[in-house]
């Protein structure tokens, strides 16, 4: 999943640290969607995501408290609950639910539309896309329409509805976290979002009657641990380093690298099938994302709050992708 980032100075040479962080955001986040599929072998979708984010959020908050960071205020906890419910409850919960019937590679290919959805949601806050961004939105949405006509989504209307809802709630939550419901500063805010979002996901799990039957297979447990440690903690911190040391465009490059990695891993390791038509649709979607990242933004103004209309962060997704 994807969110908004502040523009960063460009033109810096790539250090070893930046290259390592790029590898983390490209490879780790690109592999998390297959890990979600493997974790589904032992954990139902909402329970899987809820326990994952509760664990990652608790570890991250404990680390920040150890470093002397203050606890979020009551208002910041409220904001974390709203944003967490949208981005993690709806966004990541819907993603895991869709992967029960749709291949992980196709799911992440659909998720590539999120930067375009964020740009559209930003219209409500007076941030209008430039010409190149508008072209990118049209091209990307056209690619998604092609993708939905492929055999993967045609075979699962429920999966298509779940991932479409997930992208919508993630996009709305991303924008609201910037303009209406700001989180606590730094990693403490992301930890509070994960804790609140994890609690919402556990409530969703209980309401939907999910149960873990017997002892989960080792593959599912290892995949869950991978999601907590690498997906939510290692790659998240790598992305935060990129935001401080690289341009926004370079930091956001995972947006068009992750779908390719996820689809290749899904085919090679997950036994998934991607038709030539679906590969072509993904190419169109990614062309739209590239156009969005090419848009040259005007200098920051007080009204715009120095934020790009479609610059992407997921993780994380707080990313912001938090996949």
N, C-alpha and C positions, 0 to 999 in steps of 0.2 A: 504494500500500500504506500500512498505518497501524500506529502504535505507541503507547506510553503516554507521557503527559506529566505533569509536575507541575502542580498547580493554581496559577493566577496570580490576583492581585487583579483584581477587576472594577471597572467604573465609571469608567475613564479615558476622557477625550475622545479621539476618533480624530485623530491627527496625520497630516500628509501622508506621513510615513514609513510609518506603519502602513497607510494606505490603499494606498500603492504596494506594500508587502509582501503585502497581501491580494490585490491584483491579480496579483502574481507567482505566489502559491500557487494561486489559482483558475485563471488562464488558462494558465500554463506547465505546471503539473502536469496540468491537464485536457487539454492538447494532446499530452503526451508519449506517450500510448497510440497516437494516430494516427501520431506520428513513428516509433514502434517498427514499425508496420505498413509505413511507407514504407521504413524501413531494411532490412526483410526482403526488399526487392526486390533487394538486392545482398549482404546478409550473412545467413548462417544464424543461427537464434535464439541459441544458446549463445555462438557466436563474437561476435555483435553485442554481447550484454550483457557478455561477459567483457572485450573490448577497451574498451568504454565505461567500465566501472568501474575498470579498471586505469589508464586515462588520467585520469579524474576524481580517483581516489584519489591518484595520483602528484602531480598539480597541487596538490591541497589539502594534502597532507603537506608538499610543498616550500614552500608559502606559510606554513604554520604553523611550520616550522623556521626560515624567514626571520624570522618574528616572535619567535623565541626559545623556542618551545614545545619541551619535551623529547620525545624519542622514547618510544613505548610500551615498557613493560617486557616481558620474555619472557612473563609470565603474561597481560598484556593482549593481546599478539599471539596467544596461544593462544585467548583468549576471542574475539578478532576473527575467528579462523578458524572457530570453532564457530558464532558468530552470523552471520558472512558466508555460510557454507555453507547455513544455513537460510534466511535472509532474502533473500539475493541469488542464491545457487545455486538453491535450490528456489523461492523466491518470484518473483524477477524472471525467472529462467530459464524457469519454468513459464508465466509471463505471456506472454513472447515466443513460446514454443512454441505456446501456445493461439491466438495471433493469426494463425497460419498458416492456420487454418480457421474462426475465429470473428471476427466484426466487433469492432473496437477498442472501440466504444461499449458493446456487450454485455459485453465482458470487464471494463471498468472498473465497469460496473453491478454485476456479480457481486462484484467486489473490495470494494464498499461493505459487504459482510457482515463484513469483517475486524474492525472494532471489537467486533462481537458475539462473534466467535470469541475475541478477546483476553479479553473479560469472562468467557467460559466457562473458558478456560485458567487465568485468575487464581483460579478456585475451588480449584485444587490448592495455592495459596499462602495460602489462608484469607481471600481477599478476595471477599466475597459481593456479588452485585449487589443494589441496592435494588429496590423494587417497580416504579418507573418504568423502571429499566434492564431488569428482567426482562421487562416488557411490551414494551420496545423490541426485546429479543432475539427474543421470540416473533414479533412483527410482522415484523421484518427477515428472519428465517429463512423465514417464510411467503412473503414476497415473492421470496426466492431460489428457493424451490421452484416458484413460479409462473414465474420467469424460465427455469428449466431445462426447462420444458414448452413454451417458445416455439420457433419454427422455427429460430432461430439455433443454439441448443445441441442441439436434437434432431437437426440435420443433422450434428453433429460430436461423437460420444461421446468421442473422443480429446481434443478441445479442452476439453470439459467436465471430463474427468478431470484434465487438466493444470492448469486454473485452480483447481479445487477443491483439488488438492495444493499449488499455489502459495499459496493463502490459508492453508491449514493450517500449512505450514512457516514462512510469514512471521509468523503469529500466535504460534507456539511460540517462534520466535527472538526476537520482540519481548519476550515475557515473560521469557525466560531472560536476556536482556541486562540486565534490570532487577534480577532476583533471584539469579541464579546466575553469570553470566559478564559482569560489568561491563566496559565498554570504557574506554580512556584518556579523560581529561577533554576535554570540548569537541569542537571540530572534528577534533582529532588522532585521537580515537577513531573518528569516522565515516570518516576517511581510511583508517585501518587496516582497518576493516571492508570498505570498498570494494576495497582492494588484495587482501585475503584472499578475499573473495567473487569478485572478478574472476579470481583464480587458480583457484578451484574451478570457475568457469564455463568457463575455458579447458580444464581437465581434462575436463569434461563434453563439450565440443566435440570434443576429440580422441578420447575414448572412443566417441562416437556417429558418428565418421567424417565430420564436417562439413568442407566445402571451400568456398572462395570461388572461383567459376569466372569467369575473365576479369577485366576491369576493371569494378568496380561502377558502376552508373549514377549520374549526378550527383545525382539526387533522393535516392538511398540514402545517399550520402556526406554531403550537407547535413543529412539527418535525423539521422545519427549524430553529427555535430558539434553539432547542436541539443540532442541528448540529453546530451552531455557538458557543454557550456557552460551551457545554460539549465536543463535538467532536473536535473542533479546538482550544479551549483555555484551559479548565480544563485538559483534557487528555494530551494535548501537554505539559503543564507545569509539569504534573506528570511524563511524560516520560523523560523530561530534568532532573528532580530530580533523576530518576533511573539511568541515564547515569553517574551521579556524585557519586552515593552512592552504586551502585550494579555492579555486573559483567555484561559484554556484553551479555553473554548467558542468564542470568536471565532477563535483560532488554528486550531481544528479545523474551522472552517466549510467548508474545502475538501472535507471528507469527503462532504458532500451537494451541493456545487456541481460538483465534478469530473465525476461521472457525467453530469450534464446537458450540460456543455460537451463532454465526449468524445463523447457520442451525437450532438449537433448537428453537431460537426465531422466525425464519421464519415459522417453522411448527406450533408452539404454538400460535403465535399472528398474523402472516401474512397469514395464510391459505395456506401455500405452501406445496407441496408434494415432498418428497425425496424418491426415490426408494432404495431398498436394494443394488442394483448394484452401485448407486451413493454414498451411504454411504461407501461401500467398496473402491471405487475410492478415496474418501476423505482420508480414512485411509492410502492408499498408498502414496498420496501426502504428508501427514503430516509425514509419516515415512521418506521421503526424506528430509523434513525440519529439523527433529530431527538429522539426520545424518550430515547435514550442520553445525548445532550448536555444534555438538560433536567434530568437527575437532579442533585439537590442533594447534594453530598458532605458528610459530617461532618468536623469539624476533624481534621487529621492526627494520627495516633497513632504511637507508636514501632513498634507491631506492623505497621501498614500501611505504614510508611515514607513517609507523606504522599503516596502515589500513588493516583490514581483508578483504579478497576477498569476503566474503559472509555474514559477520556479518550484522544483520538486525536492522534497527532502527524503520517504520510505522510502522507516524506521527513521524504517523504521523506521517509512515509513519509516519521524518519529516520525523519519525515516524520516518527515519523520516517518520512518517505517518502523513498525514494531513487529515485523513478521518473524 
